[in-house]
Amino acid sequence: MNFDKFCQSCMLPKDHELFKQATESDGAHNDAYCAFCYENGAFTDPEISSAKEM
């Protein structure tokens, strides 16, 4: 399975109509996550501070 077609946190397909690409704190796009999971350079769940904790 090709995992680069999914959010690496919640597995939302990147071609899904609800998918919005995540951003870093400087506004740059983050290709690994969706905006539901990661936005403005941080994970949206306050209990997650790194990809390792997901």
VEXKEZA-701343 format. One record per atom (N, C-alpha, C, O, CB): atom name; x, y, z. Coordinates in steps of 0.2 Angstrom, whole numbers. Glycine has a CB too. Layout:
<gulos>
<gulo><at>CA</at><x>X</x><y>Y</y><z>Z</z></gulo>
...
</gulos>
This chain:
<gulos>
<gulo><at>N</at><x>4</x><y>-6</y><z>0</z></gulo>
<gulo><at>CA</at><x>0</x><y>0</y><z>0</z></gulo>
<gulo><at>C</at><x>4</x><y>6</y><z>0</z></gulo>
<gulo><at>O</at><x>10</x><y>6</y><z>3</z></gulo>
<gulo><at>CB</at><x>-5</x><y>0</y><z>6</z></gulo>
<gulo><at>N</at><x>3</x><y>11</y><z>-4</z></gulo>
<gulo><at>CA</at><x>6</x><y>17</y><z>-4</z></gulo>
<gulo><at>C</at><x>4</x><y>22</y><z>1</z></gulo>
<gulo><at>O</at><x>-1</x><y>26</y><z>0</z></gulo>
<gulo><at>CB</at><x>6</x><y>20</y><z>-12</z></gulo>
<gulo><at>N</at><x>7</x><y>23</y><z>6</z></gulo>
<gulo><at>CA</at><x>5</x><y>27</y><z>12</z></gulo>
<gulo><at>C</at><x>5</x><y>35</y><z>11</z></gulo>
<gulo><at>O</at><x>2</x><y>39</y><z>14</z></gulo>
<gulo><at>CB</at><x>8</x><y>26</y><z>18</z></gulo>
<gulo><at>N</at><x>9</x><y>37</y><z>6</z></gulo>
<gulo><at>CA</at><x>10</x><y>44</y><z>4</z></gulo>
<gulo><at>C</at><x>3</x><y>47</y><z>1</z></gulo>
<gulo><at>O</at><x>3</x><y>53</y><z>0</z></gulo>
<gulo><at>CB</at><x>16</x><y>45</y><z>0</z></gulo>
<gulo><at>N</at><x>-2</x><y>43</y><z>0</z></gulo>
<gulo><at>CA</at><x>-8</x><y>45</y><z>-2</z></gulo>
<gulo><at>C</at><x>-13</x><y>47</y><z>3</z></gulo>
<gulo><at>O</at><x>-19</x><y>48</y><z>2</z></gulo>
<gulo><at>CB</at><x>-11</x><y>40</y><z>-7</z></gulo>
<gulo><at>N</at><x>-11</x><y>46</y><z>10</z></gulo>
<gulo><at>CA</at><x>-15</x><y>47</y><z>16</z></gulo>
<gulo><at>C</at><x>-12</x><y>51</y><z>21</z></gulo>
<gulo><at>O</at><x>-5</x><y>52</y><z>21</z></gulo>
<gulo><at>CB</at><x>-16</x><y>40</y><z>19</z></gulo>
<gulo><at>N</at><x>-16</x><y>54</y><z>25</z></gulo>
<gulo><at>CA</at><x>-13</x><y>58</y><z>31</z></gulo>
<gulo><at>C</at><x>-9</x><y>53</y><z>35</z></gulo>
<gulo><at>O</at><x>-12</x><y>47</y><z>36</z></gulo>
<gulo><at>CB</at><x>-19</x><y>62</y><z>35</z></gulo>
<gulo><at>N</at><x>-3</x><y>54</y><z>37</z></gulo>
<gulo><at>CA</at><x>1</x><y>50</y><z>41</z></gulo>
<gulo><at>C</at><x>-2</x><y>49</y><z>48</z></gulo>
<gulo><at>O</at><x>1</x><y>45</y><z>52</z></gulo>
<gulo><at>CB</at><x>8</x><y>52</y><z>41</z></gulo>
<gulo><at>N</at><x>-7</x><y>53</y><z>50</z></gulo>
<gulo><at>CA</at><x>-10</x><y>52</y><z>57</z></gulo>
<gulo><at>C</at><x>-16</x><y>49</y><z>57</z></gulo>
<gulo><at>O</at><x>-17</x><y>44</y><z>60</z></gulo>
<gulo><at>CB</at><x>-10</x><y>59</y><z>60</z></gulo>
<gulo><at>N</at><x>-21</x><y>51</y><z>53</z></gulo>
<gulo><at>CA</at><x>-28</x><y>49</y><z>53</z></gulo>
<gulo><at>C</at><x>-30</x><y>44</y><z>47</z></gulo>
<gulo><at>O</at><x>-35</x><y>41</y><z>47</z></gulo>
<gulo><at>CB</at><x>-33</x><y>54</y><z>54</z></gulo>
<gulo><at>N</at><x>-25</x><y>44</y><z>43</z></gulo>
<gulo><at>CA</at><x>-26</x><y>40</y><z>36</z></gulo>
<gulo><at>C</at><x>-32</x><y>43</y><z>32</z></gulo>
<gulo><at>O</at><x>-34</x><y>39</y><z>28</z></gulo>
<gulo><at>CB</at><x>-27</x><y>33</y><z>38</z></gulo>
<gulo><at>N</at><x>-34</x><y>49</y><z>32</z></gulo>
<gulo><at>CA</at><x>-38</x><y>52</y><z>28</z></gulo>
<gulo><at>C</at><x>-35</x><y>52</y><z>21</z></gulo>
<gulo><at>O</at><x>-29</x><y>55</y><z>20</z></gulo>
<gulo><at>CB</at><x>-41</x><y>59</y><z>30</z></gulo>
<gulo><at>N</at><x>-38</x><y>49</y><z>16</z></gulo>
<gulo><at>CA</at><x>-35</x><y>50</y><z>9</z></gulo>
<gulo><at>C</at><x>-34</x><y>57</y><z>7</z></gulo>
<gulo><at>O</at><x>-39</x><y>61</y><z>8</z></gulo>
<gulo><at>CB</at><x>-40</x><y>46</y><z>4</z></gulo>
<gulo><at>N</at><x>-29</x><y>58</y><z>4</z></gulo>
<gulo><at>CA</at><x>-27</x><y>65</y><z>1</z></gulo>
<gulo><at>C</at><x>-32</x><y>67</y><z>-4</z></gulo>
<gulo><at>O</at><x>-32</x><y>73</y><z>-6</z></gulo>
<gulo><at>CB</at><x>-20</x><y>65</y><z>-1</z></gulo>
<gulo><at>N</at><x>-35</x><y>62</y><z>-8</z></gulo>
<gulo><at>CA</at><x>-40</x><y>64</y><z>-13</z></gulo>
<gulo><at>C</at><x>-47</x><y>65</y><z>-11</z></gulo>
<gulo><at>O</at><x>-51</x><y>66</y><z>-15</z></gulo>
<gulo><at>CB</at><x>-39</x><y>59</y><z>-19</z></gulo>
<gulo><at>N</at><x>-48</x><y>64</y><z>-4</z></gulo>
<gulo><at>CA</at><x>-55</x><y>65</y><z>-1</z></gulo>
<gulo><at>C</at><x>-57</x><y>72</y><z>-1</z></gulo>
<gulo><at>O</at><x>-53</x><y>77</y><z>-1</z></gulo>
<gulo><at>CB</at><x>-55</x><y>62</y><z>6</z></gulo>
<gulo><at>N</at><x>-63</x><y>74</y><z>-2</z></gulo>
<gulo><at>CA</at><x>-66</x><y>81</y><z>-3</z></gulo>
<gulo><at>C</at><x>-65</x><y>85</y><z>4</z></gulo>
<gulo><at>O</at><x>-64</x><y>91</y><z>3</z></gulo>
<gulo><at>CB</at><x>-73</x><y>80</y><z>-4</z></gulo>
<gulo><at>N</at><x>-64</x><y>81</y><z>9</z></gulo>
<gulo><at>CA</at><x>-63</x><y>85</y><z>16</z></gulo>
<gulo><at>C</at><x>-55</x><y>86</y><z>17</z></gulo>
<gulo><at>O</at><x>-54</x><y>90</y><z>22</z></gulo>
<gulo><at>CB</at><x>-66</x><y>81</y><z>21</z></gulo>
<gulo><at>N</at><x>-51</x><y>83</y><z>13</z></gulo>
<gulo><at>CA</at><x>-44</x><y>84</y><z>15</z></gulo>
<gulo><at>C</at><x>-42</x><y>91</y><z>13</z></gulo>
<gulo><at>O</at><x>-43</x><y>94</y><z>8</z></gulo>
<gulo><at>CB</at><x>-40</x><y>79</y><z>10</z></gulo>
<gulo><at>N</at><x>-38</x><y>94</y><z>18</z></gulo>
<gulo><at>CA</at><x>-35</x><y>100</y><z>18</z></gulo>
<gulo><at>C</at><x>-28</x><y>99</y><z>20</z></gulo>
<gulo><at>O</at><x>-27</x><y>97</y><z>25</z></gulo>
<gulo><at>CB</at><x>-39</x><y>106</y><z>22</z></gulo>
<gulo><at>N</at><x>-23</x><y>102</y><z>16</z></gulo>
<gulo><at>CA</at><x>-16</x><y>100</y><z>18</z></gulo>
<gulo><at>C</at><x>-14</x><y>104</y><z>24</z></gulo>
<gulo><at>O</at><x>-16</x><y>110</y><z>25</z></gulo>
<gulo><at>CB</at><x>-11</x><y>102</y><z>12</z></gulo>
<gulo><at>N</at><x>-10</x><y>101</y><z>28</z></gulo>
<gulo><at>CA</at><x>-7</x><y>104</y><z>34</z></gulo>
<gulo><at>C</at><x>-2</x><y>110</y><z>33</z></gulo>
<gulo><at>O</at><x>0</x><y>110</y><z>27</z></gulo>
<gulo><at>CB</at><x>-4</x><y>99</y><z>39</z></gulo>
<gulo><at>N</at><x>-1</x><y>114</y><z>38</z></gulo>
<gulo><at>CA</at><x>4</x><y>119</y><z>37</z></gulo>
<gulo><at>C</at><x>9</x><y>120</y><z>43</z></gulo>
<gulo><at>O</at><x>7</x><y>117</y><z>48</z></gulo>
<gulo><at>CB</at><x>0</x><y>126</y><z>36</z></gulo>
<gulo><at>N</at><x>14</x><y>122</y><z>41</z></gulo>
<gulo><at>CA</at><x>19</x><y>124</y><z>46</z></gulo>
<gulo><at>C</at><x>18</x><y>131</y><z>49</z></gulo>
<gulo><at>O</at><x>14</x><y>134</y><z>47</z></gulo>
<gulo><at>CB</at><x>27</x><y>123</y><z>43</z></gulo>
<gulo><at>N</at><x>22</x><y>132</y><z>54</z></gulo>
<gulo><at>CA</at><x>21</x><y>139</y><z>58</z></gulo>
<gulo><at>C</at><x>22</x><y>145</y><z>53</z></gulo>
<gulo><at>O</at><x>20</x><y>150</y><z>54</z></gulo>
<gulo><at>CB</at><x>25</x><y>139</y><z>64</z></gulo>
<gulo><at>N</at><x>27</x><y>144</y><z>48</z></gulo>
<gulo><at>CA</at><x>28</x><y>149</y><z>43</z></gulo>
<gulo><at>C</at><x>24</x><y>149</y><z>37</z></gulo>
<gulo><at>O</at><x>25</x><y>153</y><z>33</z></gulo>
<gulo><at>CB</at><x>35</x><y>148</y><z>41</z></gulo>
<gulo><at>N</at><x>18</x><y>145</y><z>37</z></gulo>
<gulo><at>CA</at><x>14</x><y>145</y><z>32</z></gulo>
<gulo><at>C</at><x>15</x><y>140</y><z>26</z></gulo>
<gulo><at>O</at><x>11</x><y>139</y><z>22</z></gulo>
<gulo><at>CB</at><x>13</x><y>151</y><z>29</z></gulo>
<gulo><at>N</at><x>21</x><y>136</y><z>27</z></gulo>
<gulo><at>CA</at><x>23</x><y>131</y><z>22</z></gulo>
<gulo><at>C</at><x>19</x><y>125</y><z>22</z></gulo>
<gulo><at>O</at><x>16</x><y>124</y><z>28</z></gulo>
<gulo><at>CB</at><x>31</x><y>130</y><z>23</z></gulo>
<gulo><at>N</at><x>18</x><y>122</y><z>17</z></gulo>
<gulo><at>CA</at><x>14</x><y>116</y><z>17</z></gulo>
<gulo><at>C</at><x>17</x><y>110</y><z>20</z></gulo>
<gulo><at>O</at><x>23</x><y>109</y><z>19</z></gulo>
<gulo><at>CB</at><x>11</x><y>114</y><z>10</z></gulo>
<gulo><at>N</at><x>14</x><y>106</y><z>24</z></gulo>
<gulo><at>CA</at><x>16</x><y>100</y><z>26</z></gulo>
<gulo><at>C</at><x>13</x><y>94</y><z>23</z></gulo>
<gulo><at>O</at><x>7</x><y>93</y><z>23</z></gulo>
<gulo><at>CB</at><x>15</x><y>99</y><z>34</z></gulo>
<gulo><at>N</at><x>17</x><y>90</y><z>19</z></gulo>
<gulo><at>CA</at><x>14</x><y>85</y><z>15</z></gulo>
<gulo><at>C</at><x>12</x><y>78</y><z>18</z></gulo>
<gulo><at>O</at><x>9</x><y>74</y><z>15</z></gulo>
<gulo><at>CB</at><x>19</x><y>83</y><z>9</z></gulo>
<gulo><at>N</at><x>14</x><y>78</y><z>25</z></gulo>
<gulo><at>CA</at><x>13</x><y>71</y><z>28</z></gulo>
<gulo><at>C</at><x>6</x><y>71</y><z>31</z></gulo>
<gulo><at>O</at><x>3</x><y>66</y><z>32</z></gulo>
<gulo><at>CB</at><x>18</x><y>70</y><z>33</z></gulo>
<gulo><at>N</at><x>3</x><y>77</y><z>33</z></gulo>
<gulo><at>CA</at><x>-3</x><y>77</y><z>37</z></gulo>
<gulo><at>C</at><x>-8</x><y>81</y><z>34</z></gulo>
<gulo><at>O</at><x>-7</x><y>85</y><z>30</z></gulo>
<gulo><at>CB</at><x>-1</x><y>79</y><z>44</z></gulo>
<gulo><at>N</at><x>-15</x><y>80</y><z>37</z></gulo>
<gulo><at>CA</at><x>-20</x><y>84</y><z>35</z></gulo>
<gulo><at>C</at><x>-21</x><y>90</y><z>40</z></gulo>
<gulo><at>O</at><x>-18</x><y>89</y><z>46</z></gulo>
<gulo><at>CB</at><x>-27</x><y>80</y><z>34</z></gulo>
<gulo><at>N</at><x>-25</x><y>95</y><z>39</z></gulo>
<gulo><at>CA</at><x>-26</x><y>100</y><z>43</z></gulo>
<gulo><at>C</at><x>-30</x><y>98</y><z>49</z></gulo>
<gulo><at>O</at><x>-30</x><y>102</y><z>54</z></gulo>
<gulo><at>CB</at><x>-29</x><y>106</y><z>40</z></gulo>
<gulo><at>N</at><x>-34</x><y>93</y><z>49</z></gulo>
<gulo><at>CA</at><x>-37</x><y>91</y><z>55</z></gulo>
<gulo><at>C</at><x>-32</x><y>88</y><z>60</z></gulo>
<gulo><at>O</at><x>-34</x><y>89</y><z>66</z></gulo>
<gulo><at>CB</at><x>-42</x><y>85</y><z>53</z></gulo>
<gulo><at>N</at><x>-26</x><y>86</y><z>58</z></gulo>
<gulo><at>CA</at><x>-22</x><y>83</y><z>63</z></gulo>
<gulo><at>C</at><x>-16</x><y>87</y><z>65</z></gulo>
<gulo><at>O</at><x>-13</x><y>87</y><z>70</z></gulo>
<gulo><at>CB</at><x>-19</x><y>76</y><z>60</z></gulo>
<gulo><at>N</at><x>-14</x><y>92</y><z>60</z></gulo>
<gulo><at>CA</at><x>-8</x><y>96</y><z>61</z></gulo>
<gulo><at>C</at><x>-9</x><y>102</y><z>57</z></gulo>
<gulo><at>O</at><x>-11</x><y>103</y><z>52</z></gulo>
<gulo><at>CB</at><x>-2</x><y>92</y><z>58</z></gulo>
<gulo><at>N</at><x>-8</x><y>108</y><z>61</z></gulo>
<gulo><at>CA</at><x>-10</x><y>115</y><z>58</z></gulo>
<gulo><at>C</at><x>-5</x><y>120</y><z>62</z></gulo>
<gulo><at>O</at><x>-4</x><y>119</y><z>68</z></gulo>
<gulo><at>CB</at><x>-17</x><y>117</y><z>59</z></gulo>
<gulo><at>N</at><x>-2</x><y>124</y><z>58</z></gulo>
<gulo><at>CA</at><x>2</x><y>130</y><z>61</z></gulo>
<gulo><at>C</at><x>8</x><y>127</y><z>64</z></gulo>
<gulo><at>O</at><x>10</x><y>130</y><z>69</z></gulo>
<gulo><at>CB</at><x>-2</x><y>134</y><z>65</z></gulo>
<gulo><at>N</at><x>11</x><y>121</y><z>62</z></gulo>
<gulo><at>CA</at><x>17</x><y>118</y><z>65</z></gulo>
<gulo><at>C</at><x>16</x><y>114</y><z>71</z></gulo>
<gulo><at>O</at><x>21</x><y>113</y><z>74</z></gulo>
<gulo><at>CB</at><x>21</x><y>124</y><z>66</z></gulo>
<gulo><at>N</at><x>10</x><y>112</y><z>73</z></gulo>
<gulo><at>CA</at><x>9</x><y>108</y><z>79</z></gulo>
<gulo><at>C</at><x>3</x><y>103</y><z>77</z></gulo>
<gulo><at>O</at><x>-2</x><y>105</y><z>73</z></gulo>
<gulo><at>CB</at><x>7</x><y>113</y><z>85</z></gulo>
<gulo><at>N</at><x>3</x><y>98</y><z>81</z></gulo>
<gulo><at>CA</at><x>-3</x><y>93</y><z>81</z></gulo>
<gulo><at>C</at><x>-9</x><y>96</y><z>84</z></gulo>
<gulo><at>O</at><x>-8</x><y>100</y><z>89</z></gulo>
<gulo><at>CB</at><x>-1</x><y>86</y><z>84</z></gulo>
<gulo><at>N</at><x>-15</x><y>95</y><z>81</z></gulo>
<gulo><at>CA</at><x>-21</x><y>98</y><z>84</z></gulo>
<gulo><at>C</at><x>-23</x><y>95</y><z>91</z></gulo>
<gulo><at>O</at><x>-27</x><y>99</y><z>94</z></gulo>
<gulo><at>CB</at><x>-26</x><y>98</y><z>79</z></gulo>
<gulo><at>N</at><x>-21</x><y>89</y><z>92</z></gulo>
<gulo><at>CA</at><x>-23</x><y>86</y><z>99</z></gulo>
<gulo><at>C</at><x>-17</x><y>88</y><z>103</z></gulo>
<gulo><at>O</at><x>-11</x><y>86</y><z>102</z></gulo>
<gulo><at>CB</at><x>-23</x><y>78</y><z>98</z></gulo>
<gulo><at>N</at><x>-19</x><y>92</y><z>109</z></gulo>
<gulo><at>CA</at><x>-14</x><y>94</y><z>113</z></gulo>
<gulo><at>C</at><x>-10</x><y>89</y><z>117</z></gulo>
<gulo><at>O</at><x>-4</x><y>90</y><z>120</z></gulo>
<gulo><at>CB</at><x>-17</x><y>98</y><z>118</z></gulo>
<gulo><at>N</at><x>-12</x><y>83</y><z>117</z></gulo>
<gulo><at>CA</at><x>-8</x><y>77</y><z>120</z></gulo>
<gulo><at>C</at><x>-3</x><y>74</y><z>116</z></gulo>
<gulo><at>O</at><x>1</x><y>70</y><z>118</z></gulo>
<gulo><at>CB</at><x>-13</x><y>72</y><z>123</z></gulo>
<gulo><at>N</at><x>-3</x><y>76</y><z>109</z></gulo>
<gulo><at>CA</at><x>2</x><y>74</y><z>104</z></gulo>
<gulo><at>C</at><x>7</x><y>79</y><z>103</z></gulo>
<gulo><at>O</at><x>5</x><y>85</y><z>101</z></gulo>
<gulo><at>CB</at><x>-1</x><y>71</y><z>98</z></gulo>
<gulo><at>N</at><x>13</x><y>78</y><z>104</z></gulo>
<gulo><at>CA</at><x>18</x><y>83</y><z>103</z></gulo>
<gulo><at>C</at><x>24</x><y>81</y><z>97</z></gulo>
<gulo><at>O</at><x>28</x><y>85</y><z>95</z></gulo>
<gulo><at>CB</at><x>22</x><y>85</y><z>109</z></gulo>
<gulo><at>N</at><x>23</x><y>74</y><z>95</z></gulo>
<gulo><at>CA</at><x>28</x><y>72</y><z>90</z></gulo>
<gulo><at>C</at><x>24</x><y>66</y><z>86</z></gulo>
<gulo><at>O</at><x>19</x><y>63</y><z>89</z></gulo>
<gulo><at>CB</at><x>34</x><y>69</y><z>94</z></gulo>
<gulo><at>N</at><x>27</x><y>65</y><z>81</z></gulo>
<gulo><at>CA</at><x>24</x><y>60</y><z>76</z></gulo>
<gulo><at>C</at><x>25</x><y>53</y><z>80</z></gulo>
<gulo><at>O</at><x>21</x><y>48</y><z>79</z></gulo>
<gulo><at>CB</at><x>28</x><y>59</y><z>70</z></gulo>
<gulo><at>N</at><x>30</x><y>52</y><z>84</z></gulo>
<gulo><at>CA</at><x>31</x><y>46</y><z>88</z></gulo>
<gulo><at>C</at><x>26</x><y>44</y><z>93</z></gulo>
<gulo><at>O</at><x>24</x><y>39</y><z>94</z></gulo>
<gulo><at>CB</at><x>38</x><y>46</y><z>91</z></gulo>
<gulo><at>N</at><x>22</x><y>50</y><z>95</z></gulo>
<gulo><at>CA</at><x>17</x><y>49</y><z>100</z></gulo>
<gulo><at>C</at><x>10</x><y>47</y><z>97</z></gulo>
<gulo><at>O</at><x>6</x><y>45</y><z>100</z></gulo>
<gulo><at>CB</at><x>16</x><y>55</y><z>104</z></gulo>
<gulo><at>N</at><x>10</x><y>47</y><z>90</z></gulo>
<gulo><at>CA</at><x>3</x><y>46</y><z>87</z></gulo>
<gulo><at>C</at><x>1</x><y>39</y><z>88</z></gulo>
<gulo><at>O</at><x>-4</x><y>37</y><z>85</z></gulo>
<gulo><at>CB</at><x>4</x><y>48</y><z>80</z></gulo>
</gulos>
